[in-house]
């Protein structure tokens, strides 16, 4: 089977962008942990720059496309409020726990997305997808157990 050059470039671009997003998230988590260790408690200030960057990128794209939004504006407002609350609690958690515990608990998002999309959206997953998700969850459980038994846990 021959792979076209355009398809290969597109795949490499997607992989690169995914790695860039993962690196950005890791850097943000590290910065949040560092700020919390310094005794600063400012989760909304930390999140402000993320939302500012998102607005600076996506609002001009929305205006450039000149498309009417598919759902009413108040749904966007409600989703934004929920997202800000979740992000606030995620950053605030650094005041009370270690970066390892927070990152591991954040990884449970994958399990909840699978459960909610299956229940709410009616998405059907194959056996292999459930097996992959189960393997990930088993790995998360093992790392959580090892983190809990670690003598080097931060006592905040």
Secondary structure, 3 states (H helix, E strand, C coil): CCCCHHHHHHHHHHHHHHHHHHHHHHHHHHHHHHHHHCCCCCHHHHHHHHHHHHHHHHHHHHHHHCCCCCCCHHHHHHHHHHHHHHHHHHHHHHHCCCHHHHHHHHCCHHHHHHHHHHHHHCCCCCHHHHHHHHHHHHHHHHHHHHHHCCCCCCCC
